[in-house]
Amino acid sequence: MQQDQFIQEMVDKVNQTLGRSAIKRSDVKHVIVEAKRVRKQKGVFGLIGYASAIPKNYFSEQESEKLKNSRHWEPFMNGVLNLMVEEGVLSKMESKMMKSKI
């Protein structure tokens, strides 16, 4: 339940920041399922490549920059990494390493 609440809050804040309905909960859930598949098939480096391409599927370059400059960016990224740990996509150590890069 807490996971669903986080996802809905993230979707709402992203859409509010961009001023349009850019993503839905189902999009986020699809990304998680796909991330699991990529991790199994291609490992961590494949997952990093997949993750870096995600924004291009949903946002324009300007929208991506707007999100990155938003006060919500860091808390969302930390939340997404925590979600990936909960879902078994990343280990806690991998998540900590990625958090240090944000």
SEFIZA-3560 file (N, C-alpha, C; in Angstrom, 3 decimals):
REM SEFIZA-3560
<numar><xx>0.823</xx><yy>-1.200</yy><zz>0.000</zz><atom>N</atom></numar>
<numar><xx>0.000</xx><yy>0.000</yy><zz>0.000</zz><atom>CA</atom></numar>
<numar><xx>0.864</xx><yy>1.258</yy><zz>0.000</zz><atom>C</atom></numar>
<numar><xx>1.912</xx><yy>1.252</yy><zz>0.827</zz><atom>N</atom></numar>
<numar><xx>2.800</xx><yy>2.405</yy><zz>0.898</zz><atom>CA</atom></numar>
<numar><xx>3.469</xx><yy>2.630</yy><zz>-0.461</zz><atom>C</atom></numar>
<numar><xx>3.796</xx><yy>1.543</yy><zz>-1.129</zz><atom>N</atom></numar>
<numar><xx>4.396</xx><yy>1.611</yy><zz>-2.457</zz><atom>CA</atom></numar>
<numar><xx>3.445</xx><yy>2.270</yy><zz>-3.452</zz><atom>C</atom></numar>
<numar><xx>2.193</xx><yy>1.853</yy><zz>-3.443</zz><atom>N</atom></numar>
<numar><xx>1.202</xx><yy>2.439</yy><zz>-4.343</zz><atom>CA</atom></numar>
<numar><xx>0.994</xx><yy>3.921</yy><zz>-4.048</zz><atom>C</atom></numar>
<numar><xx>1.031</xx><yy>4.272</yy><zz>-2.777</zz><atom>N</atom></numar>
<numar><xx>0.870</xx><yy>5.673</yy><zz>-2.386</zz><atom>CA</atom></numar>
<numar><xx>2.046</xx><yy>6.498</yy><zz>-2.915</zz><atom>C</atom></numar>
<numar><xx>3.275</xx><yy>5.982</yy><zz>-2.773</zz><atom>N</atom></numar>
<numar><xx>4.448</xx><yy>6.692</yy><zz>-3.281</zz><atom>CA</atom></numar>
<numar><xx>4.340</xx><yy>6.872</yy><zz>-4.793</zz><atom>C</atom></numar>
<numar><xx>3.972</xx><yy>5.813</yy><zz>-5.494</zz><atom>N</atom></numar>
<numar><xx>3.861</xx><yy>5.891</yy><zz>-6.951</zz><atom>CA</atom></numar>
<numar><xx>2.834</xx><yy>6.939</yy><zz>-7.353</zz><atom>C</atom></numar>
<numar><xx>1.680</xx><yy>6.945</yy><zz>-6.697</zz><atom>N</atom></numar>
<numar><xx>0.644</xx><yy>7.926</yy><zz>-7.037</zz><atom>CA</atom></numar>
<numar><xx>1.114</xx><yy>9.345</yy><zz>-6.747</zz><atom>C</atom></numar>
<numar><xx>1.790</xx><yy>9.551</yy><zz>-5.613</zz><atom>N</atom></numar>
<numar><xx>2.321</xx><yy>10.881</yy><zz>-5.292</zz><atom>CA</atom></numar>
<numar><xx>3.338</xx><yy>11.328</yy><zz>-6.334</zz><atom>C</atom></numar>
<numar><xx>4.205</xx><yy>10.408</yy><zz>-6.750</zz><atom>N</atom></numar>
<numar><xx>5.203</xx><yy>10.734</yy><zz>-7.752</zz><atom>CA</atom></numar>
<numar><xx>4.544</xx><yy>11.118</yy><zz>-9.075</zz><atom>C</atom></numar>
<numar><xx>3.578</xx><yy>10.326</yy><zz>-9.498</zz><atom>N</atom></numar>
<numar><xx>2.858</xx><yy>10.597</yy><zz>-10.744</zz><atom>CA</atom></numar>
<numar><xx>2.184</xx><yy>11.967</yy><zz>-10.663</zz><atom>C</atom></numar>
<numar><xx>1.532</xx><yy>12.233</yy><zz>-9.560</zz><atom>N</atom></numar>
<numar><xx>0.833</xx><yy>13.522</yy><zz>-9.393</zz><atom>CA</atom></numar>
<numar><xx>1.806</xx><yy>14.693</yy><zz>-9.454</zz><atom>C</atom></numar>
<numar><xx>2.928</xx><yy>14.591</yy><zz>-8.751</zz><atom>N</atom></numar>
<numar><xx>3.908</xx><yy>15.693</yy><zz>-8.719</zz><atom>CA</atom></numar>
<numar><xx>4.551</xx><yy>15.899</yy><zz>-10.088</zz><atom>C</atom></numar>
<numar><xx>4.891</xx><yy>14.809</yy><zz>-10.773</zz><atom>N</atom></numar>
<numar><xx>5.485</xx><yy>14.932</yy><zz>-12.112</zz><atom>CA</atom></numar>
<numar><xx>4.504</xx><yy>15.610</yy><zz>-13.049</zz><atom>C</atom></numar>
<numar><xx>3.277</xx><yy>15.141</yy><zz>-13.066</zz><atom>N</atom></numar>
<numar><xx>2.271</xx><yy>15.719</yy><zz>-13.957</zz><atom>CA</atom></numar>
<numar><xx>1.977</xx><yy>17.173</yy><zz>-13.603</zz><atom>C</atom></numar>
<numar><xx>1.951</xx><yy>17.471</yy><zz>-12.314</zz><atom>N</atom></numar>
<numar><xx>1.727</xx><yy>18.851</yy><zz>-11.870</zz><atom>CA</atom></numar>
<numar><xx>2.898</xx><yy>19.741</yy><zz>-12.293</zz><atom>C</atom></numar>
<numar><xx>4.108</xx><yy>19.260</yy><zz>-12.115</zz><atom>N</atom></numar>
<numar><xx>5.305</xx><yy>20.035</yy><zz>-12.487</zz><atom>CA</atom></numar>
<numar><xx>5.320</xx><yy>20.327</yy><zz>-13.980</zz><atom>C</atom></numar>
<numar><xx>4.920</xx><yy>19.350</yy><zz>-14.780</zz><atom>N</atom></numar>
<numar><xx>4.951</xx><yy>19.515</yy><zz>-16.238</zz><atom>CA</atom></numar>
<numar><xx>3.695</xx><yy>20.187</yy><zz>-16.787</zz><atom>C</atom></numar>
<numar><xx>2.648</xx><yy>20.237</yy><zz>-15.993</zz><atom>N</atom></numar>
<numar><xx>1.419</xx><yy>20.873</yy><zz>-16.447</zz><atom>CA</atom></numar>
<numar><xx>0.653</xx><yy>20.056</yy><zz>-17.462</zz><atom>C</atom></numar>
<numar><xx>0.896</xx><yy>18.762</yy><zz>-17.482</zz><atom>N</atom></numar>
<numar><xx>0.154</xx><yy>17.869</yy><zz>-18.376</zz><atom>CA</atom></numar>
<numar><xx>0.162</xx><yy>16.459</yy><zz>-17.796</zz><atom>C</atom></numar>
<numar><xx>-0.681</xx><yy>15.611</yy><zz>-18.321</zz><atom>N</atom></numar>
<numar><xx>-0.728</xx><yy>14.219</yy><zz>-17.881</zz><atom>CA</atom></numar>
<numar><xx>0.334</xx><yy>13.429</yy><zz>-18.644</zz><atom>C</atom></numar>
<numar><xx>1.559</xx><yy>13.470</yy><zz>-18.133</zz><atom>N</atom></numar>
<numar><xx>2.696</xx><yy>12.855</yy><zz>-18.832</zz><atom>CA</atom></numar>
<numar><xx>2.841</xx><yy>11.369</yy><zz>-18.521</zz><atom>C</atom></numar>
<numar><xx>2.557</xx><yy>10.989</yy><zz>-17.282</zz><atom>N</atom></numar>
<numar><xx>2.692</xx><yy>9.584</yy><zz>-16.887</zz><atom>CA</atom></numar>
<numar><xx>1.504</xx><yy>9.160</yy><zz>-16.038</zz><atom>C</atom></numar>
<numar><xx>1.305</xx><yy>7.831</yy><zz>-15.997</zz><atom>N</atom></numar>
<numar><xx>0.253</xx><yy>7.232</yy><zz>-15.187</zz><atom>CA</atom></numar>
<numar><xx>0.897</xx><yy>6.192</yy><zz>-14.273</zz><atom>C</atom></numar>
<numar><xx>0.160</xx><yy>5.759</yy><zz>-13.276</zz><atom>N</atom></numar>
<numar><xx>0.674</xx><yy>4.700</yy><zz>-12.379</zz><atom>CA</atom></numar>
<numar><xx>1.051</xx><yy>3.461</yy><zz>-13.173</zz><atom>C</atom></numar>
<numar><xx>0.249</xx><yy>3.141</yy><zz>-14.166</zz><atom>N</atom></numar>
<numar><xx>0.541</xx><yy>1.943</yy><zz>-14.957</zz><atom>CA</atom></numar>
<numar><xx>1.872</xx><yy>2.079</yy><zz>-15.700</zz><atom>C</atom></numar>
<numar><xx>2.253</xx><yy>3.296</yy><zz>-16.074</zz><atom>N</atom></numar>
<numar><xx>3.553</xx><yy>3.513</yy><zz>-16.725</zz><atom>CA</atom></numar>
<numar><xx>4.683</xx><yy>3.172</yy><zz>-15.762</zz><atom>C</atom></numar>
<numar><xx>4.543</xx><yy>3.624</yy><zz>-14.526</zz><atom>N</atom></numar>
<numar><xx>5.583</xx><yy>3.374</yy><zz>-13.520</zz><atom>CA</atom></numar>
<numar><xx>5.683</xx><yy>1.882</yy><zz>-13.245</zz><atom>C</atom></numar>
<numar><xx>4.550</xx><yy>1.227</yy><zz>-13.110</zz><atom>N</atom></numar>
<numar><xx>4.556</xx><yy>-0.216</yy><zz>-12.855</zz><atom>CA</atom></numar>
<numar><xx>5.171</xx><yy>-0.977</yy><zz>-14.031</zz><atom>C</atom></numar>
<numar><xx>4.905</xx><yy>-0.530</yy><zz>-15.244</zz><atom>N</atom></numar>
<numar><xx>5.509</xx><yy>-1.150</yy><zz>-16.426</zz><atom>CA</atom></numar>
<numar><xx>7.031</xx><yy>-0.982</yy><zz>-16.406</zz><atom>C</atom></numar>
<numar><xx>7.495</xx><yy>0.199</yy><zz>-16.023</zz><atom>N</atom></numar>
<numar><xx>8.936</xx><yy>0.447</yy><zz>-15.946</zz><atom>CA</atom></numar>
<numar><xx>9.589</xx><yy>-0.502</yy><zz>-14.940</zz><atom>C</atom></numar>
<numar><xx>8.925</xx><yy>-0.744</yy><zz>-13.822</zz><atom>N</atom></numar>
<numar><xx>9.470</xx><yy>-1.649</yy><zz>-12.803</zz><atom>CA</atom></numar>
<numar><xx>9.574</xx><yy>-3.073</yy><zz>-13.342</zz><atom>C</atom></numar>
<numar><xx>8.523</xx><yy>-3.534</yy><zz>-13.992</zz><atom>N</atom></numar>
<numar><xx>8.526</xx><yy>-4.884</yy><zz>-14.569</zz><atom>CA</atom></numar>
<numar><xx>9.635</xx><yy>-5.005</yy><zz>-15.624</zz><atom>C</atom></numar>
<numar><xx>9.744</xx><yy>-3.997</yy><zz>-16.455</zz><atom>N</atom></numar>
<numar><xx>10.768</xx><yy>-4.013</yy><zz>-17.510</zz><atom>CA</atom></numar>
<numar><xx>12.168</xx><yy>-3.944</yy><zz>-16.904</zz><atom>C</atom></numar>
<numar><xx>12.333</xx><yy>-3.165</yy><zz>-15.846</zz><atom>N</atom></numar>
<numar><xx>13.632</xx><yy>-3.065</yy><zz>-15.175</zz><atom>CA</atom></numar>
<numar><xx>14.057</xx><yy>-4.421</yy><zz>-14.609</zz><atom>C</atom></numar>
<numar><xx>13.107</xx><yy>-5.157</yy><zz>-14.062</zz><atom>N</atom></numar>
<numar><xx>13.412</xx><yy>-6.506</yy><zz>-13.564</zz><atom>CA</atom></numar>
<numar><xx>13.901</xx><yy>-7.406</yy><zz>-14.697</zz><atom>C</atom></numar>
<numar><xx>13.215</xx><yy>-7.324</yy><zz>-15.829</zz><atom>N</atom></numar>
<numar><xx>13.595</xx><yy>-8.150</yy><zz>-16.973</zz><atom>CA</atom></numar>
<numar><xx>14.987</xx><yy>-7.780</yy><zz>-17.479</zz><atom>C</atom></numar>
<numar><xx>15.235</xx><yy>-6.488</yy><zz>-17.611</zz><atom>N</atom></numar>
<numar><xx>16.531</xx><yy>-6.018</yy><zz>-18.103</zz><atom>CA</atom></numar>
<numar><xx>17.634</xx><yy>-6.436</yy><zz>-17.137</zz><atom>C</atom></numar>
<numar><xx>17.393</xx><yy>-6.293</yy><zz>-15.860</zz><atom>N</atom></numar>
<numar><xx>18.401</xx><yy>-6.668</yy><zz>-14.854</zz><atom>CA</atom></numar>
<numar><xx>18.762</xx><yy>-8.146</yy><zz>-14.979</zz><atom>C</atom></numar>
<numar><xx>17.753</xx><yy>-8.992</yy><zz>-15.131</zz><atom>N</atom></numar>
<numar><xx>18.000</xx><yy>-10.432</yy><zz>-15.251</zz><atom>CA</atom></numar>
<numar><xx>18.769</xx><yy>-10.763</yy><zz>-16.525</zz><atom>C</atom></numar>
<numar><xx>18.423</xx><yy>-10.114</yy><zz>-17.617</zz><atom>N</atom></numar>
<numar><xx>19.022</xx><yy>-10.445</yy><zz>-18.904</zz><atom>CA</atom></numar>
<numar><xx>20.360</xx><yy>-9.761</yy><zz>-19.161</zz><atom>C</atom></numar>
<numar><xx>20.513</xx><yy>-8.520</yy><zz>-18.682</zz><atom>N</atom></numar>
<numar><xx>21.684</xx><yy>-7.738</yy><zz>-19.057</zz><atom>CA</atom></numar>
<numar><xx>22.517</xx><yy>-7.237</yy><zz>-17.890</zz><atom>C</atom></numar>
<numar><xx>22.094</xx><yy>-7.506</yy><zz>-16.668</zz><atom>N</atom></numar>
<numar><xx>22.860</xx><yy>-7.112</yy><zz>-15.494</zz><atom>CA</atom></numar>
<numar><xx>22.721</xx><yy>-5.631</yy><zz>-15.165</zz><atom>C</atom></numar>
<numar><xx>23.582</xx><yy>-5.189</yy><zz>-14.253</zz><atom>N</atom></numar>
<numar><xx>23.508</xx><yy>-3.818</yy><zz>-13.750</zz><atom>CA</atom></numar>
<numar><xx>23.782</xx><yy>-2.803</yy><zz>-14.849</zz><atom>C</atom></numar>
<numar><xx>24.775</xx><yy>-3.067</yy><zz>-15.687</zz><atom>N</atom></numar>
<numar><xx>25.099</xx><yy>-2.094</yy><zz>-16.734</zz><atom>CA</atom></numar>
<numar><xx>23.978</xx><yy>-1.971</yy><zz>-17.755</zz><atom>C</atom></numar>
<numar><xx>23.322</xx><yy>-3.061</yy><zz>-18.061</zz><atom>N</atom></numar>
<numar><xx>22.156</xx><yy>-3.000</yy><zz>-18.930</zz><atom>CA</atom></numar>
<numar><xx>21.027</xx><yy>-2.218</yy><zz>-18.288</zz><atom>C</atom></numar>
<numar><xx>20.880</xx><yy>-2.389</yy><zz>-16.978</zz><atom>N</atom></numar>
<numar><xx>19.854</xx><yy>-1.659</yy><zz>-16.241</zz><atom>CA</atom></numar>
<numar><xx>20.134</xx><yy>-0.161</yy><zz>-16.251</zz><atom>C</atom></numar>
<numar><xx>21.395</xx><yy>0.204</yy><zz>-16.105</zz><atom>N</atom></numar>
<numar><xx>21.754</xx><yy>1.624</yy><zz>-16.148</zz><atom>CA</atom></numar>
<numar><xx>21.420</xx><yy>2.209</yy><zz>-17.518</zz><atom>C</atom></numar>
<numar><xx>21.724</xx><yy>1.492</yy><zz>-18.569</zz><atom>N</atom></numar>
<numar><xx>21.382</xx><yy>1.951</yy><zz>-19.913</zz><atom>CA</atom></numar>
<numar><xx>19.883</xx><yy>2.092</yy><zz>-20.098</zz><atom>C</atom></numar>
<numar><xx>19.147</xx><yy>1.110</yy><zz>-19.604</zz><atom>N</atom></numar>
<numar><xx>17.684</xx><yy>1.165</yy><zz>-19.690</zz><atom>CA</atom></numar>
<numar><xx>17.149</xx><yy>2.371</yy><zz>-18.921</zz><atom>C</atom></numar>
<numar><xx>17.644</xx><yy>2.550</yy><zz>-17.704</zz><atom>N</atom></numar>
<numar><xx>17.160</xx><yy>3.645</yy><zz>-16.852</zz><atom>CA</atom></numar>
<numar><xx>17.447</xx><yy>5.011</yy><zz>-17.470</zz><atom>C</atom></numar>
<numar><xx>18.578</xx><yy>5.145</yy><zz>-18.113</zz><atom>N</atom></numar>
<numar><xx>18.913</xx><yy>6.445</yy><zz>-18.705</zz><atom>CA</atom></numar>
<numar><xx>18.040</xx><yy>6.763</yy><zz>-19.917</zz><atom>C</atom></numar>
<numar><xx>17.458</xx><yy>5.744</yy><zz>-20.530</zz><atom>N</atom></numar>
<numar><xx>16.602</xx><yy>5.959</yy><zz>-21.701</zz><atom>CA</atom></numar>
<numar><xx>15.137</xx><yy>6.198</yy><zz>-21.331</zz><atom>C</atom></numar>
<numar><xx>14.757</xx><yy>5.894</yy><zz>-20.108</zz><atom>N</atom></numar>
<numar><xx>13.350</xx><yy>6.010</yy><zz>-19.694</zz><atom>CA</atom></numar>
<numar><xx>12.784</xx><yy>7.410</yy><zz>-19.914</zz><atom>C</atom></numar>
<numar><xx>13.472</xx><yy>8.466</yy><zz>-19.481</zz><atom>N</atom></numar>
<numar><xx>12.881</xx><yy>9.806</yy><zz>-19.646</zz><atom>CA</atom></numar>
<numar><xx>12.521</xx><yy>10.143</yy><zz>-21.090</zz><atom>C</atom></numar>
<numar><xx>13.307</xx><yy>9.665</yy><zz>-22.046</zz><atom>N</atom></numar>
<numar><xx>13.047</xx><yy>9.953</yy><zz>-23.457</zz><atom>CA</atom></numar>
<numar><xx>11.729</xx><yy>9.347</yy><zz>-23.937</zz><atom>C</atom></numar>
<numar><xx>11.284</xx><yy>8.308</yy><zz>-23.239</zz><atom>N</atom></numar>
<numar><xx>10.026</xx><yy>7.655</yy><zz>-23.620</zz><atom>CA</atom></numar>
<numar><xx>8.794</xx><yy>8.421</yy><zz>-23.159</zz><atom>C</atom></numar>
<numar><xx>8.976</xx><yy>9.298</yy><zz>-22.179</zz><atom>N</atom></numar>
<numar><xx>7.822</xx><yy>9.970</yy><zz>-21.590</zz><atom>CA</atom></numar>
<numar><xx>7.888</xx><yy>11.497</yy><zz>-21.656</zz><atom>C</atom></numar>
<numar><xx>9.092</xx><yy>12.057</yy><zz>-21.722</zz><atom>N</atom></numar>
<numar><xx>9.253</xx><yy>13.505</yy><zz>-21.606</zz><atom>CA</atom></numar>
<numar><xx>10.112</xx><yy>14.068</yy><zz>-22.724</zz><atom>C</atom></numar>
<numar><xx>9.814</xx><yy>15.318</yy><zz>-23.075</zz><atom>N</atom></numar>
<numar><xx>10.688</xx><yy>16.027</yy><zz>-24.016</zz><atom>CA</atom></numar>
<numar><xx>11.972</xx><yy>16.413</yy><zz>-23.273</zz><atom>C</atom></numar>
<numar><xx>12.961</xx><yy>16.853</yy><zz>-24.012</zz><atom>N</atom></numar>
<numar><xx>14.219</xx><yy>17.302</yy><zz>-23.407</zz><atom>CA</atom></numar>
<numar><xx>13.973</xx><yy>18.438</yy><zz>-22.410</zz><atom>C</atom></numar>
<numar><xx>13.105</xx><yy>19.377</yy><zz>-22.797</zz><atom>N</atom></numar>
<numar><xx>12.795</xx><yy>20.512</yy><zz>-21.924</zz><atom>CA</atom></numar>
<numar><xx>12.068</xx><yy>20.050</yy><zz>-20.659</zz><atom>C</atom></numar>
<numar><xx>11.171</xx><yy>19.103</yy><zz>-20.813</zz><atom>N</atom></numar>
<numar><xx>10.452</xx><yy>18.588</yy><zz>-19.648</zz><atom>CA</atom></numar>
<numar><xx>11.398</xx><yy>17.851</yy><zz>-18.700</zz><atom>C</atom></numar>
<numar><xx>12.325</xx><yy>17.094</yy><zz>-19.252</zz><atom>N</atom></numar>
<numar><xx>13.307</xx><yy>16.397</yy><zz>-18.417</zz><atom>CA</atom></numar>
<numar><xx>14.120</xx><yy>17.395</yy><zz>-17.601</zz><atom>C</atom></numar>
<numar><xx>14.539</xx><yy>18.467</yy><zz>-18.237</zz><atom>N</atom></numar>
<numar><xx>15.302</xx><yy>19.504</yy><zz>-17.532</zz><atom>CA</atom></numar>
<numar><xx>14.447</xx><yy>20.169</yy><zz>-16.455</zz><atom>C</atom></numar>
<numar><xx>13.195</xx><yy>20.410</yy><zz>-16.772</zz><atom>N</atom></numar>
<numar><xx>12.285</xx><yy>21.022</yy><zz>-15.802</zz><atom>CA</atom></numar>
<numar><xx>12.142</xx><yy>20.127</yy><zz>-14.570</zz><atom>C</atom></numar>
<numar><xx>12.030</xx><yy>18.829</yy><zz>-14.796</zz><atom>N</atom></numar>
<numar><xx>11.925</xx><yy>17.892</yy><zz>-13.678</zz><atom>CA</atom></numar>
<numar><xx>13.213</xx><yy>17.855</yy><zz>-12.863</zz><atom>C</atom></numar>
<numar><xx>14.349</xx><yy>17.828</yy><zz>-13.552</zz><atom>N</atom></numar>
<numar><xx>15.636</xx><yy>17.787</yy><zz>-12.851</zz><atom>CA</atom></numar>
<numar><xx>15.870</xx><yy>19.032</yy><zz>-12.010</zz><atom>C</atom></numar>
<numar><xx>15.342</xx><yy>20.156</yy><zz>-12.443</zz><atom>N</atom></numar>
<numar><xx>15.498</xx><yy>21.406</yy><zz>-11.705</zz><atom>CA</atom></numar>
<numar><xx>14.426</xx><yy>21.600</yy><zz>-10.639</zz><atom>C</atom></numar>
<numar><xx>13.464</xx><yy>20.700</yy><zz>-10.588</zz><atom>N</atom></numar>
<numar><xx>12.379</xx><yy>20.781</yy><zz>-9.618</zz><atom>CA</atom></numar>
<numar><xx>12.887</xx><yy>20.413</yy><zz>-8.223</zz><atom>C</atom></numar>
<numar><xx>12.278</xx><yy>20.995</yy><zz>-7.226</zz><atom>N</atom></numar>
<numar><xx>12.625</xx><yy>20.663</yy><zz>-5.842</zz><atom>CA</atom></numar>
<numar><xx>12.229</xx><yy>19.229</yy><zz>-5.495</zz><atom>C</atom></numar>
<numar><xx>11.424</xx><yy>18.615</yy><zz>-6.331</zz><atom>N</atom></numar>
<numar><xx>10.963</xx><yy>17.247</yy><zz>-6.093</zz><atom>CA</atom></numar>
<numar><xx>11.947</xx><yy>16.196</yy><zz>-6.617</zz><atom>C</atom></numar>
<numar><xx>12.915</xx><yy>16.596</yy><zz>-7.428</zz><atom>N</atom></numar>
<numar><xx>13.778</xx><yy>15.646</yy><zz>-8.126</zz><atom>CA</atom></numar>
<numar><xx>14.508</xx><yy>14.697</yy><zz>-7.177</zz><atom>C</atom></numar>
<numar><xx>15.251</xx><yy>15.239</yy><zz>-6.239</zz><atom>N</atom></numar>
<numar><xx>16.058</xx><yy>14.380</yy><zz>-5.362</zz><atom>CA</atom></numar>
<numar><xx>15.205</xx><yy>13.441</yy><zz>-4.513</zz><atom>C</atom></numar>
<numar><xx>14.141</xx><yy>13.941</yy><zz>-3.873</zz><atom>N</atom></numar>
<numar><xx>13.293</xx><yy>12.999</yy><zz>-3.114</zz><atom>CA</atom></numar>
<numar><xx>12.676</xx><yy>11.908</yy><zz>-3.994</zz><atom>C</atom></numar>
<numar><xx>12.287</xx><yy>12.256</yy><zz>-5.217</zz><atom>N</atom></numar>
<numar><xx>11.722</xx><yy>11.252</yy><zz>-6.120</zz><atom>CA</atom></numar>
<numar><xx>12.746</xx><yy>10.202</yy><zz>-6.510</zz><atom>C</atom></numar>
<numar><xx>13.940</xx><yy>10.664</yy><zz>-6.851</zz><atom>N</atom></numar>
<numar><xx>14.969</xx><yy>9.711</yy><zz>-7.261</zz><atom>CA</atom></numar>
<numar><xx>15.323</xx><yy>8.775</yy><zz>-6.111</zz><atom>C</atom></numar>
<numar><xx>15.421</xx><yy>9.309</yy><zz>-4.911</zz><atom>N</atom></numar>
<numar><xx>15.676</xx><yy>8.455</yy><zz>-3.751</zz><atom>CA</atom></numar>
<numar><xx>14.529</xx><yy>7.477</yy><zz>-3.541</zz><atom>C</atom></numar>
<numar><xx>13.307</xx><yy>7.942</yy><zz>-3.712</zz><atom>N</atom></numar>
<numar><xx>12.145</xx><yy>7.072</yy><zz>-3.577</zz><atom>CA</atom></numar>
<numar><xx>12.105</xx><yy>5.986</yy><zz>-4.642</zz><atom>C</atom></numar>
<numar><xx>12.452</xx><yy>6.354</yy><zz>-5.861</zz><atom>N</atom></numar>
<numar><xx>12.478</xx><yy>5.372</yy><zz>-6.951</zz><atom>CA</atom></numar>
<numar><xx>13.540</xx><yy>4.306</yy><zz>-6.675</zz><atom>C</atom></numar>
<numar><xx>14.705</xx><yy>4.727</yy><zz>-6.212</zz><atom>N</atom></numar>
<numar><xx>15.749</xx><yy>3.754</yy><zz>-5.894</zz><atom>CA</atom></numar>
<numar><xx>15.310</xx><yy>2.833</yy><zz>-4.751</zz><atom>C</atom></numar>
<numar><xx>14.664</xx><yy>3.392</yy><zz>-3.739</zz><atom>N</atom></numar>
<numar><xx>14.135</xx><yy>2.559</yy><zz>-2.653</zz><atom>CA</atom></numar>
<numar><xx>13.091</xx><yy>1.578</yy><zz>-3.176</zz><atom>C</atom></numar>
<numar><xx>12.258</xx><yy>2.031</yy><zz>-4.087</zz><atom>N</atom></numar>
<numar><xx>11.251</xx><yy>1.171</yy><zz>-4.704</zz><atom>CA</atom></numar>
<numar><xx>11.915</xx><yy>0.028</yy><zz>-5.475</zz><atom>C</atom></numar>
<numar><xx>12.985</xx><yy>0.343</yy><zz>-6.166</zz><atom>N</atom></numar>
<numar><xx>13.708</xx><yy>-0.691</yy><zz>-6.926</zz><atom>CA</atom></numar>
<numar><xx>14.336</xx><yy>-1.730</yy><zz>-5.992</zz><atom>C</atom></numar>
<numar><xx>14.760</xx><yy>-1.307</yy><zz>-4.801</zz><atom>N</atom></numar>
<numar><xx>15.274</xx><yy>-2.258</yy><zz>-3.810</zz><atom>CA</atom></numar>
<numar><xx>14.134</xx><yy>-3.145</yy><zz>-3.319</zz><atom>C</atom></numar>
<numar><xx>12.992</xx><yy>-2.524</yy><zz>-2.981</zz><atom>N</atom></numar>
<numar><xx>11.833</xx><yy>-3.291</yy><zz>-2.515</zz><atom>CA</atom></numar>
<numar><xx>11.379</xx><yy>-4.313</yy><zz>-3.545</zz><atom>C</atom></numar>
<numar><xx>11.468</xx><yy>-3.941</yy><zz>-4.816</zz><atom>N</atom></numar>
<numar><xx>11.018</xx><yy>-4.826</yy><zz>-5.898</zz><atom>CA</atom></numar>
<numar><xx>12.083</xx><yy>-5.854</yy><zz>-6.298</zz><atom>C</atom></numar>
<numar><xx>13.265</xx><yy>-5.763</yy><zz>-5.698</zz><atom>N</atom></numar>
<numar><xx>14.319</xx><yy>-6.727</yy><zz>-5.993</zz><atom>CA</atom></numar>
<numar><xx>15.099</xx><yy>-6.434</yy><zz>-7.262</zz><atom>C</atom></numar>
<numar><xx>14.967</xx><yy>-5.236</yy><zz>-7.790</zz><atom>N</atom></numar>
<numar><xx>15.693</xx><yy>-4.859</yy><zz>-8.998</zz><atom>CA</atom></numar>
<numar><xx>17.136</xx><yy>-4.491</yy><zz>-8.640</zz><atom>C</atom></numar>
<numar><xx>17.317</xx><yy>-3.801</yy><zz>-7.526</zz><atom>N</atom></numar>
<numar><xx>18.630</xx><yy>-3.381</yy><zz>-7.051</zz><atom>CA</atom></numar>
<numar><xx>18.877</xx><yy>-3.920</yy><zz>-5.655</zz><atom>C</atom></numar>
<numar><xx>20.154</xx><yy>-4.125</yy><zz>-5.322</zz><atom>N</atom></numar>
<numar><xx>20.512</xx><yy>-4.438</yy><zz>-3.940</zz><atom>CA</atom></numar>
<numar><xx>20.612</xx><yy>-3.120</yy><zz>-3.171</zz><atom>C</atom></numar>
<numar><xx>20.655</xx><yy>-3.203</yy><zz>-1.865</zz><atom>N</atom></numar>
<numar><xx>20.792</xx><yy>-1.988</yy><zz>-1.054</zz><atom>CA</atom></numar>
<numar><xx>22.113</xx><yy>-1.285</yy><zz>-1.362</zz><atom>C</atom></numar>
<numar><xx>23.165</xx><yy>-2.051</yy><zz>-1.569</zz><atom>N</atom></numar>
<numar><xx>24.473</xx><yy>-1.477</yy><zz>-1.873</zz><atom>CA</atom></numar>
<numar><xx>24.444</xx><yy>-0.746</yy><zz>-3.222</zz><atom>C</atom></numar>
<numar><xx>23.829</xx><yy>-1.351</yy><zz>-4.219</zz><atom>N</atom></numar>
<numar><xx>23.723</xx><yy>-0.704</yy><zz>-5.536</zz><atom>CA</atom></numar>
<numar><xx>22.911</xx><yy>0.586</yy><zz>-5.449</zz><atom>C</atom></numar>
<numar><xx>21.859</xx><yy>0.542</yy><zz>-4.654</zz><atom>N</atom></numar>
<numar><xx>21.036</xx><yy>1.736</yy><zz>-4.476</zz><atom>CA</atom></numar>
<numar><xx>21.841</xx><yy>2.857</yy><zz>-3.822</zz><atom>C</atom></numar>
<numar><xx>22.626</xx><yy>2.531</yy><zz>-2.812</zz><atom>N</atom></numar>
<numar><xx>23.456</xx><yy>3.536</yy><zz>-2.144</zz><atom>CA</atom></numar>
<numar><xx>24.456</xx><yy>4.133</yy><zz>-3.110</zz><atom>C</atom></numar>
<numar><xx>25.046</xx><yy>3.303</yy><zz>-3.951</zz><atom>N</atom></numar>
<numar><xx>26.007</xx><yy>3.801</yy><zz>-4.932</zz><atom>CA</atom></numar>
<numar><xx>25.330</xx><yy>4.754</yy><zz>-5.914</zz><atom>C</atom></numar>
<numar><xx>24.133</xx><yy>4.403</yy><zz>-6.365</zz><atom>N</atom></numar>
<numar><xx>23.414</xx><yy>5.252</yy><zz>-7.307</zz><atom>CA</atom></numar>
<numar><xx>22.951</xx><yy>6.547</yy><zz>-6.650</zz><atom>C</atom></numar>
<numar><xx>22.544</xx><yy>6.479</yy><zz>-5.380</zz><atom>N</atom></numar>
<numar><xx>22.125</xx><yy>7.677</yy><zz>-4.653</zz><atom>CA</atom></numar>
<numar><xx>23.269</xx><yy>8.678</yy><zz>-4.559</zz><atom>C</atom></numar>
<numar><xx>24.478</xx><yy>8.168</yy><zz>-4.419</zz><atom>N</atom></numar>
<numar><xx>25.623</xx><yy>9.078</yy><zz>-4.322</zz><atom>CA</atom></numar>
<numar><xx>25.893</xx><yy>9.789</yy><zz>-5.648</zz><atom>C</atom></numar>
<numar><xx>25.380</xx><yy>9.258</yy><zz>-6.740</zz><atom>N</atom></numar>
<numar><xx>25.573</xx><yy>9.845</yy><zz>-8.068</zz><atom>CA</atom></numar>
<numar><xx>24.514</xx><yy>10.881</yy><zz>-8.404</zz><atom>C</atom></numar>
<numar><xx>23.425</xx><yy>10.910</yy><zz>-7.649</zz><atom>N</atom></numar>
<numar><xx>22.309</xx><yy>11.820</yy><zz>-7.943</zz><atom>CA</atom></numar>
<numar><xx>22.688</xx><yy>13.230</yy><zz>-7.535</zz><atom>C</atom></numar>
//
